[in-house]
Amino acid sequence: MSKADIGLIGLGVMGANLALNIAEKGYTVAVNNRSVAKIEDFMVAARQQGLDGRTLPEADLTAFVRSLRTPRSIIIMVKAGKPVDDMIAQLLPLLDKGDAIIECGNSLSSDTQRRFDALRPEGIGYLGVGVSGGAEGARHGPSIMVGGSKEEWHNAEPVLKAIAADFEGESCCAWLGEGGAGHFVKTIHNGIEYGDMQMIAEIYGVMRDGLGMDAAASAAVFKRWNAGPLNSYLIEITGLVLEATDGETGRPLVELILDKAGQKGTGVWSAIAAQELGVPATAIEGAVAARAISARKDERIAAERIYGKPGRGSIAVTIDDLEKALLAGKIVSYTQGFSVIARAAEQNGWGLHLATIARIWRAGCIIRSRFLDQMATAFASDASTNLLMVPDFVQVMKDCHPALRRVVAAGAMGELPLICLSSALSYFDGSRQAQGTANLIQGQRDFFGAHGFEIEGRGSDLHGRWPAIIDAAAE
Ligand code: NDP
């Protein structure tokens, strides 16, 4: 058999679907997986889909590498972390200078940068690629965020663009920057995804516990919203999840699902990245915290016994307010996410282009939405990296923030947890307050630690003559 165009290691959910996608686009793909059973399952699926003629199974890693056309391109799609390092270590003795590894898992961008730097002297190219869209996206067109050297990108571009989603004829795959840039952007994509999902869940909570709406009624509202400014994949699937019923009991499935959400790492990494870069990203942080609270089911049950259950049907907000509150919250969340990306780009010299990022998120990925198309246009026409200052979004925020305020206020009085929506509102208010309150913090810091403060017209590193506090107990 002639050599394969590309190799793919890791036939899990994502890898198997990506390999089928590659074969469907006319490339011959050699596949390898640690457990042989997955290779067999994959070949059954390939045969069923008429793609076995372009898929080449190789259980032995050496035979797999030899089956590839040179210079070789090998996609690794295994569990992130040590398995990626182990796989690179196994591959390295089998590769020749000029070959390239394209790592597509959810890797930490600093790991990607380290691997990129380590492989460069060996003459092995390395692309760290973020892929979003779940199994369906991987099979039929994900959003693909590429990081690494431009040379490797040019070699991999035809196949990566062929398998990516497209939005009105534009590919949702782009090279974003050197080293870990692609994985960094994917991490923040996932952080934004956490924020979106949490805000949607909070709105569902207001509907359920504040307005007494059942799942079917909430589903109908989300379905209606999907035809408006909130149009997005996550709003669409929320409607579908809420209307699904359990085959056994006939009850809404969502009412039977345990209210504990897990997290795999990218949400936490995005919150840590924001903190390390000194960029406030309260929506991402709130969403990560909310998942941690959700995981403590036993503690929540015990605390509800002490403090009582929030009342049902007890708050007064309109469905229109909820829609606008969610839109305003999302704008704040995306503002924060893009600010994190902009700061990271500055710090790492990545030259990330925010309009390109918004463009490749318009289709294929989990946060795809109509809203991202507006964002791409806004970033393309305005160099500002602060979405809250971009004219189109200023208008939407002016229209929607009063609704966000009413929802947060009503939620607080109705004892409903709105960790993301309320922090989005506080961020918005804090970000537009010319005279803040950190003057007091600076005073306190100087009082106890002589940290100094600034007074306009008098200079910085000034100190107050604070009174001494005598500890009576110590005398
Ligand atoms: P799965 O759990 O479905 O598959 C994991 C794959 O990794 C299997 O092929 C497994 O091989 C392989 N693997 C695990 N450990 C090792 C190891 N030590 N050495 C060699 N191979 C190993 O994962 P997914 O396909 O869901 O995810 C793959 C990557 O893609 C992850 O980084 C994930 O975070 C990322 N991702 C996942 C998305 C999703 O929606 N699922 C979306 C976007 C990215 P074996 O069969 O032998 O166990």
Residues whose N, C-alpha, C, O or C-beta is under 5 A from the ligand:
A	BS01	NDP	G10 L11 G12 V13 M14 G15 N33 R34 S35 K38 M77 V78 K79 A80 P83 C104 G105 N106 V131 S132 G134 A135
